Amino acid sequence: MPNSDSPVDDLPVSILRAEPERINPAIILADRLMRRDAEELLTIKEVTEAENVLVLGTEEIETIESHRKAFLKTPASAIDYIPVGF
């Protein structure tokens, strides 16, 4: 467990932990479309949904890049506990 002296809230790991977990919308859309017959055309609603999924994917890439930059700027430091999951 972290001791009370460590500024855990400022660490990139804390930023990642604060992010909500969810299923990638592109996977949900791809699954739904793969279950359809190939000759069926996409509806306007589905095209709009696909565009929205692309926007979400772009935002996710930008978020990941932001986290990566934060990790790169954070100097390495020793800790006196084992993080959860290791």
VOVO-254415 format. One line per 8 residues: number of its first residue (from 1); their letters; for each residue x, y, z of N, C-alpha, C, CB. Coordinates in nm, 2 decimals. Glycine has a CB too. Example, Ala and Ser with C-alpha at 12.3 -4.5 7.8 and 13.67 -1.06 7.14 Angstrom:
# residues 2
1	AS	1.32,-0.57,0.78,1.23,-0.45,0.78,1.32,-0.33,0.78,1.13,-0.45,0.90 ~ 1.28,-0.22,0.71,1.37,-0.11,0.71,1.29,0.00,0.79,1.41,-0.06,0.57
***
This chain:
# residues 86
1	MPNSDSPV	0.08,-0.12,0.00,0.00,0.00,0.00,0.09,0.12,0.00,-0.10,0.00,0.12 ~ 0.05,0.23,-0.07,0.13,0.35,-0.07,0.12,0.42,0.07,0.08,0.45,-0.17 ~ 0.23,0.48,0.11,0.23,0.55,0.24,0.17,0.68,0.22,0.37,0.56,0.30 ~ 0.13,0.75,0.33,0.06,0.87,0.32,0.14,0.99,0.27,0.00,0.91,0.46 ~ 0.27,0.97,0.26,0.36,1.07,0.22,0.37,1.08,0.07,0.50,1.05,0.28 ~ 0.33,0.97,0.00,0.35,0.97,-0.15,0.23,1.05,-0.22,0.35,0.83,-0.20 ~ 0.27,1.13,-0.32,0.17,1.21,-0.39,0.11,1.13,-0.50,0.23,1.34,-0.45 ~ 0.03,1.02,-0.47,-0.02,0.93,-0.57,-0.11,1.00,-0.67,-0.09,0.82,-0.50
9	DDLPVSIL	-0.18,1.10,-0.63,-0.28,1.17,-0.72,-0.22,1.24,-0.83,-0.36,1.26,-0.64 ~ -0.09,1.27,-0.82,-0.02,1.34,-0.93,0.05,1.25,-1.03,0.08,1.43,-0.87 ~ 0.05,1.12,-1.01,0.12,1.03,-1.09,0.03,0.99,-1.21,0.15,0.90,-1.01 ~ 0.10,0.96,-1.33,0.03,0.92,-1.45,-0.05,0.79,-1.42,0.13,0.89,-1.56 ~ -0.01,0.70,-1.33,-0.09,0.58,-1.30,-0.22,0.62,-1.24,-0.01,0.49,-1.20 ~ -0.23,0.72,-1.16,-0.35,0.77,-1.11,-0.45,0.82,-1.22,-0.33,0.88,-1.00 ~ -0.39,0.89,-1.31,-0.47,0.94,-1.42,-0.53,0.82,-1.50,-0.38,1.03,-1.52 ~ -0.45,0.72,-1.53,-0.50,0.60,-1.60,-0.61,0.53,-1.51,-0.39,0.50,-1.63
17	RAEPERIN	-0.59,0.52,-1.38,-0.68,0.45,-1.30,-0.82,0.53,-1.30,-0.63,0.44,-1.16 ~ -0.81,0.66,-1.31,-0.93,0.74,-1.31,-1.02,0.73,-1.44,-0.90,0.89,-1.29 ~ -0.96,0.68,-1.54,-1.03,0.66,-1.67,-1.13,0.55,-1.66,-0.93,0.63,-1.79 ~ -1.25,0.58,-1.72,-1.36,0.47,-1.71,-1.32,0.35,-1.80,-1.49,0.53,-1.75 ~ -1.36,0.23,-1.76,-1.34,0.11,-1.84,-1.46,0.09,-1.92,-1.31,-0.01,-1.75 ~ -1.45,0.05,-2.04,-1.56,0.03,-2.13,-1.51,-0.06,-2.25,-1.63,0.16,-2.18 ~ -1.61,-0.12,-2.31,-1.58,-0.19,-2.44,-1.56,-0.10,-2.55,-1.69,-0.30,-2.47 ~ -1.46,-0.12,-2.63,-1.43,-0.03,-2.74,-1.56,-0.03,-2.84,-1.31,-0.08,-2.82
25	PAIILADR	-1.61,0.09,-2.86,-1.73,0.10,-2.95,-1.71,0.04,-3.09,-1.78,0.24,-2.96 ~ -1.59,0.05,-3.14,-1.56,-0.01,-3.27,-1.58,-0.16,-3.27,-1.41,0.03,-3.31 ~ -1.54,-0.22,-3.16,-1.56,-0.37,-3.15,-1.71,-0.40,-3.15,-1.49,-0.42,-3.03 ~ -1.79,-0.32,-3.08,-1.93,-0.35,-3.07,-2.00,-0.33,-3.21,-2.00,-0.25,-2.97 ~ -1.96,-0.22,-3.28,-2.01,-0.19,-3.41,-1.97,-0.30,-3.51,-1.96,-0.05,-3.46 ~ -1.84,-0.34,-3.51,-1.79,-0.44,-3.60,-1.86,-0.58,-3.58,-1.64,-0.46,-3.58 ~ -1.88,-0.61,-3.45,-1.96,-0.74,-3.42,-2.10,-0.73,-3.48,-1.96,-0.76,-3.27 ~ -2.17,-0.62,-3.46,-2.30,-0.61,-3.51,-2.31,-0.62,-3.66,-2.37,-0.48,-3.46
33	LMRRDAEE	-2.21,-0.55,-3.73,-2.21,-0.55,-3.87,-2.17,-0.68,-3.93,-2.12,-0.44,-3.93 ~ -2.08,-0.76,-3.86,-2.04,-0.89,-3.91,-2.15,-0.99,-3.91,-1.92,-0.94,-3.83 ~ -2.25,-0.97,-3.82,-2.36,-1.06,-3.81,-2.47,-1.04,-3.92,-2.42,-1.05,-3.67 ~ -2.45,-0.94,-4.00,-2.55,-0.91,-4.10,-2.51,-0.98,-4.23,-2.56,-0.76,-4.12 ~ -2.60,-0.99,-4.32,-2.57,-1.04,-4.45,-2.49,-0.94,-4.53,-2.70,-1.08,-4.53 ~ -2.40,-0.98,-4.61,-2.30,-0.89,-4.68,-2.38,-0.80,-4.78,-2.20,-0.97,-4.76 ~ -2.49,-0.84,-4.83,-2.56,-0.76,-4.93,-2.64,-0.65,-4.87,-2.64,-0.85,-5.02 ~ -2.66,-0.65,-4.74,-2.73,-0.54,-4.68,-2.65,-0.41,-4.68,-2.78,-0.58,-4.54
41	LLTIKEVT	-2.72,-0.30,-4.72,-2.65,-0.17,-4.72,-2.66,-0.11,-4.58,-2.71,-0.07,-4.82 ~ -2.56,-0.02,-4.55,-2.56,0.05,-4.42,-2.67,0.16,-4.43,-2.43,0.11,-4.39 ~ -2.74,0.17,-4.32,-2.84,0.28,-4.31,-2.77,0.41,-4.27,-2.95,0.24,-4.20 ~ -2.84,0.52,-4.29,-2.78,0.65,-4.25,-2.74,0.65,-4.10,-2.89,0.76,-4.28 ~ -2.83,0.59,-4.02,-2.80,0.58,-3.88,-2.67,0.50,-3.85,-2.92,0.51,-3.80 ~ -2.65,0.39,-3.92,-2.53,0.31,-3.91,-2.40,0.39,-3.95,-2.54,0.18,-3.98 ~ -2.41,0.46,-4.06,-2.30,0.54,-4.11,-2.27,0.65,-4.01,-2.33,0.61,-4.25 ~ -2.37,0.71,-3.96,-2.35,0.82,-3.85,-2.28,0.75,-3.73,-2.48,0.88,-3.81
49	EAENVLVL	-2.33,0.63,-3.69,-2.27,0.57,-3.58,-2.12,0.53,-3.61,-2.35,0.44,-3.55 ~ -2.09,0.49,-3.73,-1.95,0.46,-3.76,-1.87,0.58,-3.76,-1.95,0.39,-3.91 ~ -1.92,0.69,-3.80,-1.85,0.82,-3.80,-1.82,0.86,-3.65,-1.92,0.93,-3.87 ~ -1.92,0.84,-3.56,-1.90,0.87,-3.42,-1.80,0.78,-3.36,-2.04,0.85,-3.35 ~ -1.80,0.65,-3.40,-1.70,0.56,-3.35,-1.56,0.60,-3.39,-1.73,0.41,-3.40 ~ -1.54,0.65,-3.51,-1.41,0.70,-3.56,-1.37,0.82,-3.48,-1.42,0.74,-3.71 ~ -1.46,0.91,-3.44,-1.43,1.03,-3.36,-1.39,0.98,-3.22,-1.55,1.12,-3.35 ~ -1.46,0.88,-3.16,-1.42,0.83,-3.03,-1.29,0.76,-3.04,-1.53,0.73,-2.98
57	GTEEIETI	-1.26,0.69,-3.14,-1.13,0.63,-3.16,-1.02,0.73,-3.17,-1.13,0.54,-3.28 ~ -1.04,0.84,-3.24,-0.94,0.94,-3.25,-0.92,1.01,-3.12,-0.99,1.05,-3.35 ~ -1.02,1.03,-3.04,-1.01,1.09,-2.91,-0.93,1.00,-2.81,-1.15,1.12,-2.85 ~ -0.96,0.87,-2.83,-0.89,0.77,-2.74,-0.74,0.77,-2.78,-0.95,0.63,-2.77 ~ -0.71,0.77,-2.90,-0.57,0.78,-2.94,-0.50,0.90,-2.88,-0.55,0.78,-3.10 ~ -0.57,1.02,-2.89,-0.52,1.14,-2.83,-0.50,1.13,-2.68,-0.61,1.26,-2.87 ~ -0.59,1.06,-2.61,-0.58,1.04,-2.47,-0.46,0.96,-2.44,-0.71,0.98,-2.41 ~ -0.45,0.85,-2.51,-0.33,0.76,-2.49,-0.20,0.83,-2.51,-0.34,0.63,-2.58
65	ESHRKAFL	-0.20,0.91,-2.62,-0.07,0.99,-2.64,-0.04,1.08,-2.53,-0.09,1.06,-2.78 ~ -0.15,1.15,-2.48,-0.13,1.24,-2.36,-0.07,1.16,-2.24,-0.26,1.30,-2.33 ~ -0.13,1.04,-2.21,-0.08,0.96,-2.10,0.07,0.92,-2.13,-0.17,0.84,-2.08 ~ 0.10,0.88,-2.25,0.23,0.84,-2.28,0.33,0.96,-2.26,0.24,0.79,-2.43 ~ 0.29,1.08,-2.30,0.38,1.19,-2.28,0.40,1.22,-2.13,0.32,1.32,-2.35 ~ 0.29,1.20,-2.05,0.30,1.22,-1.91,0.40,1.12,-1.85,0.16,1.21,-1.84 ~ 0.39,0.99,-1.89,0.48,0.89,-1.84,0.63,0.92,-1.88,0.45,0.75,-1.90 ~ 0.65,0.97,-2.00,0.78,1.00,-2.05,0.84,1.12,-1.97,0.78,1.04,-2.19
73	KTPASAID	0.76,1.21,-1.92,0.81,1.33,-1.85,0.83,1.29,-1.70,0.71,1.44,-1.86 ~ 0.77,1.18,-1.65,0.78,1.15,-1.51,0.91,1.07,-1.49,0.66,1.06,-1.47 ~ 0.99,1.13,-1.39,1.12,1.06,-1.37,1.09,0.92,-1.29,1.21,1.15,-1.28 ~ 1.18,0.83,-1.31,1.17,0.70,-1.24,1.20,0.73,-1.10,1.27,0.60,-1.30 ~ 1.13,0.65,-1.01,1.16,0.66,-0.87,1.13,0.53,-0.80,1.07,0.77,-0.80 ~ 1.20,0.50,-0.69,1.18,0.38,-0.62,1.05,0.39,-0.53,1.30,0.34,-0.53 ~ 0.99,0.28,-0.51,0.87,0.28,-0.42,0.89,0.17,-0.31,0.74,0.25,-0.50 ~ 0.82,0.19,-0.21,0.84,0.10,-0.09,0.72,0.00,-0.08,0.86,0.18,0.03
81	YIPVGF	0.64,-0.02,-0.19,0.53,-0.11,-0.19,0.51,-0.17,-0.32,0.40,-0.03,-0.15 ~ 0.44,-0.28,-0.33,0.41,-0.34,-0.46,0.28,-0.30,-0.51,0.41,-0.50,-0.44 ~ 0.27,-0.23,-0.63,0.15,-0.18,-0.68,0.05,-0.30,-0.70,0.17,-0.11,-0.81 ~ -0.08,-0.27,-0.69,-0.19,-0.36,-0.71,-0.18,-0.42,-0.85,-0.33,-0.30,-0.68 ~ -0.18,-0.55,-0.86,-0.18,-0.61,-0.99,-0.04,-0.67,-1.02,-0.22,-0.52,-1.10 ~ 0.06,-0.64,-0.94,0.19,-0.70,-0.97,0.23,-0.80,-0.87,0.30,-0.58,-0.97
***
